[in-house]
Amino acid sequence: MFLARTIAAPALAERARLLRLSAVVFVWQAFVGIYFLSLVQQYLPQALHAGLAYSGYAMASYGIARFIAQTPAGWMSDRIGRRVTMLIGVAISVPALWLMMLVPDEKAFLAFSAVLGIGAAVMWPAFMAHVGETTPHGRRNRTMSLLNIAQMAGLGIGTFLGVLLADYVTYGAVFWLCIGFNALALLMVARGIDDRPREAPAREHVHRAVDPFLWTPSVRVLAVIVLFLTLGTSLHTPMIGAYTHEVLRVKMSHMAILFPLPAAVAGLLFWRYSRIADRFGRMLPLVAGLLVAATSIFALTLTRSPWIVVNLVVLAGLAYAISIPAWAAAALDATDACSRGVWLGALTAVQGFGVAGGQALGGVIGGVWGPLAPFKIAALLLMVALVLIIAHQQMQTRRGRRRIDVSNMAPALVPIGPE
């Protein structure tokens, strides 16, 4: 009995830790879903009477600010600790949302959107570094998959609540809901997350005699992949509102009501296969996820049925939920414990640049060529990311074969130890 309790205690502690992390992600992403789908795509054009391109500008200001602040924020988390950095990031967003509500001006909206981007920039590198330092290598993709479930669920719930409040209550209620979610996230970080001792340096190979600020080949490849991935997944986002109203000719709330059942089925499938990257490597889920996502996004331009569109969106979301944890686990694998905040900040800065560029470009393209054009180009960019992943995998395979050949020919010349 004592032995069983001793074995069960670490497992219970691990589950409690994952639950706390998932709760933070869920609440934060619920706010993000409300902000982007309700405030940016409905409040900005309808209540403030801004042009269609302003939705793209608001998303771009958020993404550009996040891009600029991401790497310094990661460096800061390496110096002052993960928890304090996360608290600063979440705390920034509360007054920004309050001021955004008090100043109903489209240009002020863009400025406060940039402040929200800075808050996200400070929050996420510290959060990811904390996950990397408290999760063993063999469970990283599983952990990232669970956190991604919380992220997708938070986005879905936030979008659903925000759309209903915007259509049937007031935009003031939407703002207060965003502020409430941010305040709750701040409380969860303050009381539920502790700075833990870092992993032993030997586990992360921090003894390598290399410049910690030098872009390694693995990090460079991950940066290029995530750039095209985020471009492909963000290019069409400014046009979601216009696509719903002009192409499908339905209200956003009508679409939101159709989502729960397909989303529940997708969630069960994702839970069943969430360990795929830990079992079969990081690249296979990336390839499969990007292929399905690209196909689903392009198929959205070929139908006018809201029910088919909802299922295609859920399928694309499921593919995205499979590919992103694989990329995130690869990013944790490629970074060292002593400088993980800096590198994750740099990678997420590239991600933020892709989001900002995609959203700004999507708003312009949609304003010139209509709401369907960004969806087609987004699918093409995801296919570019897919080709890059396959090419990189082939190069790695060839290099591995060459190393084996060299080791067989001259084993005494092969160095022993980390590269």
Beta strands, then each sheet from edge to edge (+ up, - down):
end
